[in-house]
Amino acid sequence: MASKNQKLLAGVTATGAGSWVAVIGARGIVVTHDATGTVDLSVAIQGKDADGNPVTLDSVALSAVGETVVQVPVGFTDLRANVTAYTDGTLTSYLNAA
C-alpha cells in the first residue's frame, strides 16, 4: 500500500499523468493538491479498472495558489494523478492512504 504523503506529482508544469501507485487494502484515501505560481490547470485522480484502463474518480480545476484536498473512493488497486489541462502554475499532489 502507498505510504502516507507519497507524491503522485512533483513540481508539474505541463499536462500528463503520473505513475500508478498501489493502494490495495486502503480504507481511506485523501489526495492533497498543492498549487503555486499563477495557477490555471485541471487535475484528475484516476483509478485503474479491471482491464487496466484509467477511470476518472475526481477532477478539479485549480485557479488559486494553495492546497485543495480531495477524498477519493476506495475499491481500486492503483491510483494516479493526471494533469488534463494546463495554462500556468506548478502542481505537486500528495497521496495519503490509511
C-alpha positions as CSV (number, residue, x, y, z in Angstrom):
1,M,0.0,0.0,0.0
2,A,1.1,3.6,-0.6
3,S,2.9,5.4,2.2
4,K,1.5,8.4,3.8
5,N,2.3,11.7,1.9
6,Q,3.6,9.9,-1.1
7,K,4.0,12.3,-4.1
8,L,1.7,11.5,-7.1
9,L,3.0,14.5,-9.0
10,A,6.1,16.7,-8.1
11,G,6.5,20.2,-9.5
12,V,4.5,19.6,-12.6
13,T,4.3,22.4,-15.2
14,A,2.6,20.6,-18.1
15,T,-0.2,18.1,-18.9
16,G,0.3,14.4,-18.4
17,A,-0.2,11.5,-16.0
18,G,2.0,10.5,-13.1
19,S,2.9,6.9,-12.3
20,W,0.4,4.4,-10.9
21,V,0.6,3.9,-7.1
22,A,-0.7,0.7,-5.5
23,V,-3.4,1.4,-2.9
24,I,-4.6,-2.2,-2.3
25,G,-6.3,-2.5,1.1
26,A,-6.6,1.2,1.7
27,R,-9.6,2.0,3.9
28,G,-9.5,5.7,3.2
29,I,-7.7,7.8,0.6
30,V,-7.2,11.6,0.5
31,V,-5.2,13.5,-2.1
32,T,-3.8,16.9,-1.5
33,H,-3.1,19.2,-4.5
34,D,-0.6,22.0,-3.7
35,A,-0.6,24.6,-6.4
36,T,1.9,27.5,-6.6
37,G,2.5,30.4,-9.0
38,T,-0.1,31.9,-11.3
39,V,-2.4,28.8,-11.3
40,D,-4.7,27.7,-14.2
41,L,-4.8,24.0,-14.6
42,S,-7.1,20.9,-14.1
43,V,-6.1,17.6,-12.5
44,A,-7.9,14.3,-12.3
45,I,-7.4,11.4,-9.9
46,Q,-7.7,8.2,-11.8
47,G,-8.1,4.6,-10.7
48,K,-7.3,1.5,-12.8
49,D,-10.3,-0.7,-13.8
50,A,-10.2,-4.5,-14.1
51,D,-8.9,-4.2,-17.7
52,G,-6.1,-1.9,-16.7
53,N,-7.8,1.3,-18.1
54,P,-7.8,4.6,-16.3
55,V,-11.2,5.7,-14.7
56,T,-11.5,9.3,-13.5
57,L,-12.6,9.3,-9.9
58,D,-12.3,13.0,-9.3
59,S,-11.4,16.1,-11.3
60,V,-10.8,19.6,-10.2
61,A,-9.9,22.9,-11.9
62,L,-7.4,24.9,-9.9
63,S,-7.1,28.7,-10.3
64,A,-5.7,29.8,-7.0
65,V,-2.5,29.2,-5.0
66,G,-2.9,26.9,-2.1
67,E,-4.0,23.4,-1.1
68,T,-7.0,21.5,-2.3
69,V,-8.0,18.3,-0.5
70,V,-10.0,15.6,-2.3
71,Q,-11.4,12.4,-0.8
72,V,-11.1,9.6,-3.2
73,P,-13.3,6.5,-3.3
74,V,-11.7,3.2,-2.3
75,G,-12.0,-0.1,-4.2
76,F,-9.3,0.4,-6.8
77,T,-5.9,-1.3,-6.7
78,D,-3.9,1.6,-8.2
79,L,-4.3,5.4,-8.4
80,R,-2.5,8.2,-10.3
81,A,-2.9,12.0,-10.8
82,N,-3.2,13.3,-14.3
83,V,-3.0,17.0,-15.3
84,T,-5.6,17.2,-18.0
85,A,-5.4,20.9,-18.8
86,Y,-2.6,23.3,-18.2
87,T,-2.0,27.0,-18.8
88,D,0.1,28.1,-15.9
89,G,1.3,27.2,-12.4
90,T,3.1,24.4,-10.7
91,L,1.4,21.4,-9.1
92,T,2.5,18.8,-6.5
93,S,0.0,16.2,-5.5
94,Y,0.3,14.0,-2.4
95,L,-1.4,10.7,-1.6
96,N,-2.5,9.9,2.0
97,A,-3.9,6.4,2.4
98,A,-4.9,4.6,5.6
